[in-house]
Structure formats: structure tokens, C-alpha cells
Amino acid sequence: MKEKNLIELIGKDITITTGTRKLSIKGKTENYKVYRIPLEYLFYNDQNGRIATYISKHEDEHGKLNMDDIDNYNSIIHDFIEESNKNALNKTKNNIKLFGQRVPGVVLQNGRIIDGNRRFTCLRDLHEEEGKDYYFEAVILDTEQGISSKDIKRLELNLQHGEERPVDYNPIDNLVDVYKDLVENETFTVKEYALNTNTKEKEVEKLKKKSILMVEFLEFINAKGKYYIARDLNLDGPLQEVMIILNRTSEDQQEDVKSALFTSLLTSNKGDLTRHIREIGRDIINTKNSEEFLEEYEEVVEEVYDSLQEEDVVDISTINQKIAAKKDLKEESNQLIEKKIETNRIDQARNKPVDLLERSFQALDSIDTTAVSRMGDDNKENFKELLHKIQSTVELLGEKLDV
């Protein structure tokens, strides 16, 4: 792709408008001029977090995006933007058609769109549908004026999580963005990320942990970097439950528990994977029988892991062929889990009277006898009445033991 400088085209093909847009760059908030830019001078931002999983799928199937053919590059990402949220795109397109582009975008001087990929897509659609010339209205940032790549990424985060609602994000695309910014590239610290997305640090820390779990799951199935698999499997909810379970698991058990939960995700016959993982956590992992289950389940984990690690290429079809189609393996996995859940539930129900009685005894044993002897008459009467009720209940329980 031949590099161009939009700033040099101002007053020629690019015209200034009367509008401005307030942006915060390098800690300074200013009103920036807005320009009217022909669509052919612009290209999509392939680092846009909203389409991270779509990019990963394309690169898995076709290799890296080629920017030498900018028209083809734009067409490919155009389709990703449409596919990522068709309802939002149609709504934006109708608004632009009726009222024009209300919110200016932000572009770099070389034409890369930093903010406004969806609006740009709508304008391209309208140009194609109507044959009319459309222009993208945007601030042009001069990167030669000391604006670094981190400044640009900080601005992206601020705009995406401030002016646009994060609900527009597919949660897995958001996790990919978090992973790249906080772990892979270490562009930001947790504190910086929280500040630039107007989020609490604790929430960002959770997102970071969950994003690492997503990457570990993909490595477990021999699909490193294939984020679209996590999106296609709708893993956001299940990964949240995995994270909660691991937070309550001892450090020496964490790797075994993690592998078991990843395996159960792949072999489950349940429609609601989030609930499935939650039940395993509550009724197996968080019980005294967790070690026993992990030992019994180890062969299933090894078979699932080995069958995927020996493959040269792993995608959704591979998972279906190697795991989902193996009825015996799935049946063994689900039977082990269901049997252990049922056994533990029966044990809990059986032990509940003992647990309740133990707690009652501890409460009674904690009463200060000196304080009892010093109670006033009113309190003594109330105490005697309660004591009588307790004695009656104890006698009744004793009778039930002899039945």
C-alpha cells in the first residue's frame, strides 16, 4: 500500500468542516478540527478489538491480512464489521441516511481509522447502494507531533469504553483485547487500563485473569491464538465459573482442576455450559471428594488432551471429529461427573443433621455461664423458656435415633 499523508491533502481533496471533537491526548483535552475525507483515502484498523476473533479466524484460514491490496483488505474487514453486530450496523446506517454522520471519527494522517469503523462501514454501504459520493467526517491526528502508539491505544480505549457502550463488544473479543493490552504486549498496567476504560481495578484484574484462562484453554486444545474458537463455543460464561472455582482451589490442585474443567467443557452433553461448570465446582471440586474425582477423571483428561495435541491443525471441525463424535468418551466423562455430583449431594443431605447439630452445640458452648447467673428476672424467664424448647427438641431427636 502506498503511504499517503492526509494532512497534505487538506484544502485539496479534503475539506475542513465547522465541527470539532473534544479529545484527551497525552493528558490534555482539546477541541480538534473535523475534516471531510473521501472514503477511498481511508482504511480500517485491523487492531480493532471488536473484530479480534474474526481477524484470528481469517488469519488461521488464509494467513495474515495483506495491506498491499488495500481495496481487498477493506472489503474483508468490512464484512467482519457487518458480521460482528448487524443490528447495530443497520441502526447506525439508517441514522446516517436520515440525519448524516452525527459523530465525527478519528483517523491517523496515513488514513488508518482509530475511531469510527462502524460509521465508515455504513458510509461504504450507502455509497455502494446509492452510487452517491459519501465522505467520512473525522479528526486527523498528526503522528509526527509526538503522538506515540501508546497514546493512540489509550485514546482508542477511552473512546470505545467511554463514548461507545462496552455492551457493543462481544465478550470474547473484549477478552482478546484485554489479553493483548495487559499480558501479551504489556501496553498498560491494570491501573492504567482501569483509568482509561473508567473501570474499577478489581474488575480489570478479573478480566485479565479470565483472558489468561481463555488463552490457556486454547493452548490445552492445541489452538493457540485461535480466539474465534472461544467465541464460537460461547466460553465467556463458563470461563467466569472456572475462574471462581480456581479462586477457591488450593494452589497444588489448580492445574489438575483447570484441566478437568477444560475437558468437561469439551465433552459435556449439557446445553448450558455455564451451569454445568458451576455444578462441578459446587458439588465436586469444593467438596472433600475432589481429589478422588480428579484421580478418576484423569484418564478422560489425558485422552482429550492427547487426541487434540497430536493434530497438526485444530479448529471447530477438529473438535467435533476428535471429541464430540466420540460417544464412548463423552459418555464416560459425563457419567463420572454426574455420578460424583449425585454421590456428593446424597452425602451432603445425609450429613446435614450432624452439621446443624454441631453448629448448635458450638453456639450453646459459647454462652458465658457467669453472664447467665447475672441476668435480670425478665431475661431469666426468656432464657428458661428457650432452654425448655431446646430440651424438648433434644429429647425428640433422641427418640428419632431409636426408631
C-alpha positions as a printed Julia matrix, in Angstrom:
403×3 Matrix{Float64}:
   0.0     0.0    0.0
   1.33    3.39  -0.97
   1.63    5.66   2.07
  -0.29    8.92   1.93
  -0.45   11.95   4.17
  -3.98   13.25   4.69
  -2.69   16.49   6.17
  -1.07   17.35   2.84
  -4.47   16.91   1.14
  -6.28   19.44   3.36
  -7.59   22.24   1.18
  -7.48   19.95  -1.85
  -9.49   16.7   -1.74
 -10.03   17.05   2.0
 -12.04   19.99   3.31
 -12.42   21.42   6.79
 -15.88   21.49   8.39
 -17.25   23.81  11.04
 -17.33   20.96  13.54
 -14.91   19.99  16.29
 -14.47   16.98  18.54
 -13.13   17.06  22.07
 -10.34   14.51  22.63
  -7.96   13.82  25.51
  -4.46   13.03  24.25
  -1.31   12.88  26.4
  -3.34   14.06  29.38
  -4.54   17.2   27.63
  -8.14   17.76  26.5
  -8.67   19.93  23.42
 -11.2    20.59  20.67
  -9.85   19.17  17.41
 -10.97   20.3   13.96
 -13.08   17.91  11.92
 -12.42   17.27   8.23
 -14.45   15.83   5.35
 -12.45   12.95   3.88
 -13.15   10.89   0.71
 -13.75    7.23   1.62
 -11.04    5.94  -0.74
  -8.32    7.63   1.34
  -9.16    5.6    4.45
  -8.56    2.07   5.66
  -9.77    0.0    8.6
  -7.93   -0.54  11.84
  -7.09   -4.26  11.96
  -6.28   -3.88  15.68
  -9.91   -3.01  16.43
 -10.81   -5.12  19.46
 -14.4    -5.51  18.33
 -13.34   -7.84  15.49
 -10.36   -9.58  17.14
 -11.87  -13.07  16.86
 -12.82  -12.54  13.2
  -9.26  -11.47  12.4
  -7.91  -14.57  14.17
 -10.2   -16.84  12.12
  -9.21  -15.2    8.83
  -5.5   -15.49   9.66
  -5.98  -19.13  10.66
  -7.64  -19.96   7.34
  -5.94  -17.55   4.91
  -2.81  -16.18   6.58
  -2.02  -12.6    7.56
  -4.11   -9.79   6.12
  -2.35   -8.25   3.13
  -2.36   -4.46   3.05
  -0.7    -4.29  -0.36
  -4.18   -4.63  -1.88
  -5.98   -2.05   0.24
  -9.34   -2.48  -1.53
  -9.39   -6.19  -0.75
  -8.15   -5.51   2.8
 -11.0    -3.05   3.37
 -13.56   -5.45   1.87
 -12.51   -8.26   4.2
 -12.69   -6.14   7.36
 -15.91   -4.5    6.11
 -17.51   -7.97   6.21
 -16.16   -8.61   9.71
 -17.67   -5.35  10.99
 -21.04   -6.25   9.48
 -20.98   -9.78  10.9
 -19.93   -8.69  14.4
 -23.17   -6.77  15.09
 -25.62   -6.5   12.2
 -28.39   -4.9   14.25
 -26.15   -2.09  15.5
 -24.78   -1.56  12.0
 -28.25   -1.27  10.42
 -29.35    1.17  13.12
 -26.29    3.35  12.56
 -26.73    3.19   8.79
 -30.36    4.3    8.99
 -29.4     7.2   11.26
 -26.68    8.34   8.86
 -29.07    8.04   5.93
 -31.67   10.2    7.69
 -29.53   12.71   9.55
 -25.99   12.4    8.22
 -22.92   11.44  10.24
 -23.54   12.99  13.64
 -20.42   11.82  15.5
 -17.04   12.51  13.85
 -14.47    9.73  13.75
 -10.74    9.84  14.44
  -8.11    8.87  11.86
  -4.34    8.98  11.64
  -2.65   11.05   8.96
  -1.92    7.87   6.96
  -5.66    7.1    6.73
  -5.96    4.43   9.45
  -9.28    4.72  11.28
  -8.84    4.84  15.05
 -12.46    5.53  15.93
 -15.47    5.1   13.66
 -15.02    1.74  11.91
 -18.76    1.09  12.05
 -19.66    4.54  10.71
 -17.11    4.09   7.93
 -18.71    0.73   7.07
 -22.16    2.33   6.88
 -20.89    5.07   4.57
 -19.26    2.46   2.31
 -22.57    0.56   2.21
 -24.56    3.69   1.36
 -22.09    4.61  -1.39
 -22.43    1.11  -2.84
 -26.24    1.08  -2.58
 -26.92    4.59  -3.89
 -23.93    5.31  -6.12
 -23.55    8.72  -4.45
 -20.33   10.19  -3.08
 -20.11    9.94   0.68
 -17.44   11.4    2.92
 -16.17   10.4    6.34
 -16.03   13.26   8.82
 -13.17   12.87  11.26
 -10.36   14.43  13.24
  -6.97   13.84  11.61
  -4.2    13.14  14.13
  -0.69   14.16  13.15
   1.52   11.34  14.46
   4.6    13.41  13.7
   3.66   15.73  16.57
   4.85   13.37  19.3
   1.77   11.12  19.49
   3.01    7.61  20.34
   1.38    4.25  19.64
   0.53    4.03  23.36
  -1.17    7.44  23.2
  -3.24    6.19  20.27
  -4.2     2.96  22.06
  -5.09    4.95  25.18
  -7.36    7.16  23.08
  -8.98    4.08  21.49
  -9.78    2.62  24.9
 -11.14    5.91  26.15
 -13.44    6.3   23.14
 -14.57    2.67  22.95
 -15.35    2.31  26.64
 -16.48    5.85  27.28
 -18.49    7.19  24.38
 -19.49    3.79  22.97
 -21.05    1.28  25.31
 -18.93   -1.82  26.07
 -22.13   -3.84  25.56
 -21.38   -3.44  21.84
 -18.41   -5.73  22.38
 -18.69   -9.49  22.05
 -17.3   -10.53  25.48
 -14.69  -12.82  23.9
 -13.48  -10.05  21.58
 -13.18   -7.89  24.67
 -11.13  -10.59  26.43
  -8.78  -10.79  23.44
  -8.3    -7.02  23.6
  -7.62   -7.21  27.35
  -5.12  -10.05  26.9
  -3.18   -8.24  24.2
  -3.08   -4.94  26.09
  -2.28   -6.29  29.56
  -0.44   -9.58  29.01
   0.89  -10.14  25.51
   2.07   -6.62  24.67
   2.02   -5.21  28.23
   0.88   -1.88  26.79
  -0.85   -0.94  30.04
  -0.77   -1.84  33.7
  -4.04   -2.87  35.35
  -4.23    0.57  36.94
  -3.72    2.38  33.61
  -6.28    0.18  31.86
  -8.85    0.8   34.58
  -8.28    4.54  34.34
  -8.65    4.63  30.55
 -11.76    2.46  30.46
 -13.45    4.01  33.51
 -13.49    0.61  35.21
 -12.59   -0.48  38.74
  -9.15   -2.07  39.1
 -10.69   -5.2   40.65
 -12.87   -5.68  37.56
  -9.9    -5.24  35.23
  -7.93   -7.77  37.3
 -10.78  -10.26  36.87
 -10.88   -9.62  33.13
  -7.13  -10.15  32.95
  -7.39  -13.48  34.81
 -10.26  -14.59  32.6
  -8.38  -13.62  29.43
  -5.4   -15.73  30.59
  -7.76  -18.66  31.2
  -9.11  -18.25  27.65
  -5.57  -18.43  26.25
  -4.75  -21.45  28.45
  -7.89  -23.22  27.21
  -6.84  -22.64  23.6
  -3.35  -23.97  24.38
  -4.94  -27.01  26.08
  -6.79  -27.85  22.85
  -3.72  -27.09  20.67
  -5.33  -23.99  19.13
  -3.08  -21.19  20.35
  -4.19  -17.76  19.11
  -7.41  -19.1   17.53
  -9.65  -16.82  19.55
 -12.64  -17.4   17.29
 -12.96  -20.91  18.77
 -13.6   -19.39  22.2
 -16.21  -17.11  20.59
 -17.9   -19.96  18.7
 -18.05  -22.06  21.88
 -19.54  -19.11  23.86
 -16.94  -19.52  26.58
 -17.32  -16.21  28.4
 -19.8   -17.53  31.0
 -18.04  -20.89  31.52
 -14.65  -19.18  31.89
 -16.15  -16.92  34.56
 -17.19  -20.02  36.53
 -13.78  -21.66  36.01
 -12.14  -18.54  37.43
 -14.42  -18.55  40.5
 -13.7   -22.25  41.14
  -9.93  -21.78  40.81
 -10.03  -18.87  43.26
 -11.33  -21.33  45.88
  -8.93  -24.13  44.94
  -5.62  -24.81  46.69
  -2.56  -23.92  44.63
  -1.31  -27.52  44.42
  -4.63  -28.62  42.86
  -5.19  -25.74  40.46
  -3.59  -27.23  37.33
  -5.43  -30.54  37.71
  -8.74  -28.77  38.37
  -8.21  -26.46  35.39
  -7.51  -29.4   33.03
 -10.55  -31.27  34.34
 -12.83  -28.26  33.82
 -11.46  -27.64  30.3
 -12.09  -31.31  29.49
 -15.63  -31.18  30.84
 -16.33  -28.15  28.62
 -15.37  -30.16  25.54
 -17.2   -33.37  26.49
 -20.36  -32.03  28.11
 -23.74  -33.1   26.78
 -25.41  -30.19  28.58
 -26.69  -27.18  26.67
 -25.88  -24.7   29.44
 -22.11  -24.96  29.89
 -22.0   -22.16  32.45
 -24.4   -24.01  34.75
 -22.55  -27.28  34.06
 -19.23  -25.84  35.26
 -20.91  -24.18  38.25
 -22.36  -27.55  39.35
 -18.98  -29.27  39.03
 -17.45  -26.55  41.17
 -20.14  -26.59  43.84
 -20.85  -30.33  44.02
 -17.42  -31.83  43.25
 -14.41  -29.5   43.38
 -15.5   -27.67  46.54
 -16.11  -30.91  48.45
 -13.85  -33.3   50.37
 -14.1   -35.78  47.46
 -12.42  -33.53  44.89
  -9.1   -35.41  44.96
 -10.86  -38.71  44.38
 -12.75  -37.27  41.4
  -9.61  -35.8   39.84
  -7.91  -39.2   40.02
 -10.9   -40.98  38.47
 -11.26  -38.32  35.76
  -7.55  -38.25  34.86
  -7.82  -40.8   32.03
 -10.57  -38.78  30.33
  -8.46  -35.62  30.61
  -5.43  -37.35  29.12
  -7.39  -38.82  26.21
  -8.94  -35.47  25.31
  -5.64  -33.61  25.66
  -3.57  -36.15  23.71
  -6.1   -36.53  20.89
  -6.0   -32.77  20.2
  -2.28  -32.23  20.8
  -1.39  -34.82  18.16
  -3.31  -32.9   15.48
  -1.44  -30.54  13.12
  -4.42  -28.2   12.87
  -7.23  -27.79  15.39
 -10.44  -25.9   14.66
 -14.12  -26.37  15.47
 -14.47  -29.23  12.97
 -11.45  -30.98  14.54
 -13.01  -30.71  18.0
 -16.25  -32.16  16.64
 -14.41  -35.04  14.95
 -11.97  -35.88  17.72
 -14.09  -35.21  20.8
 -17.78  -34.57  20.16
 -18.11  -37.58  17.83
 -16.54  -39.97  20.37
 -19.68  -41.16  22.1
 -17.88  -43.52  24.49
 -15.51  -40.79  25.64
 -18.31  -38.27  26.16
 -20.43  -40.86  27.93
 -17.58  -41.82  30.29
 -16.89  -38.16  31.05
 -20.49  -37.26  31.76
 -21.18  -40.42  33.77
 -18.18  -39.8   36.02
 -19.28  -36.21  36.63
 -22.97  -36.99  37.16
 -22.22  -39.95  39.43
 -19.86  -37.9   41.6
 -22.31  -34.98  41.79
 -25.13  -37.31  42.86
 -22.94  -39.1   45.44
 -21.79  -35.83  46.96
 -25.33  -34.45  47.09
 -26.52  -37.57  48.93
 -23.58  -37.3   51.36
 -24.36  -33.64  52.0
 -28.03  -34.41  52.67
 -27.07  -37.31  54.95
 -24.56  -35.23  56.9
 -26.69  -32.13  57.17
 -28.32  -33.06  60.55
 -24.88  -33.71  62.05
 -23.54  -30.41  60.7
 -26.51  -28.49  62.07
 -26.24  -30.16  65.48
 -22.5   -29.44  65.6
 -23.14  -25.76  64.91
 -25.9   -25.69  67.54
 -23.6   -27.24  70.12
 -20.85  -24.7   69.33
 -23.35  -21.87  69.78
 -24.54  -23.24  73.14
 -21.0   -23.95  74.29
 -20.02  -20.33  73.65
 -22.56  -18.99  76.2
 -20.88  -17.43  79.23
 -22.34  -19.18  82.31
 -21.33  -16.27  84.55
 -23.38  -13.93  82.36
 -26.34  -16.33  82.69
 -26.2   -16.2   86.5
 -26.22  -12.4   86.43
 -29.24  -11.97  84.14
 -32.22   -9.95  85.27
 -35.58  -11.58  86.05
 -37.12  -10.82  82.62
 -34.14  -12.24  80.77
 -34.08  -15.29  83.04
 -37.7   -16.09  82.17
 -36.97  -15.8   78.45
 -33.86  -17.92  78.9
 -35.78  -20.65  80.77
 -38.44  -20.7   78.06
 -35.83  -21.13  75.31
 -33.97  -23.73  77.35
 -37.18  -25.73  77.73
 -37.72  -25.64  73.95
 -34.16  -26.8   73.37
 -34.56  -29.67  75.87
 -37.79  -30.75  74.16
 -36.1   -30.69  70.75
 -33.11  -32.7   72.06
 -35.48  -35.33  73.54
 -37.34  -35.56  70.21
 -34.09  -36.03  68.28
 -33.02  -38.69  70.76
 -36.29  -40.57  70.23
 -35.76  -40.45  66.44
 -32.37  -42.12  66.85
 -34.08  -45.15  68.42
 -36.64  -45.54  65.63
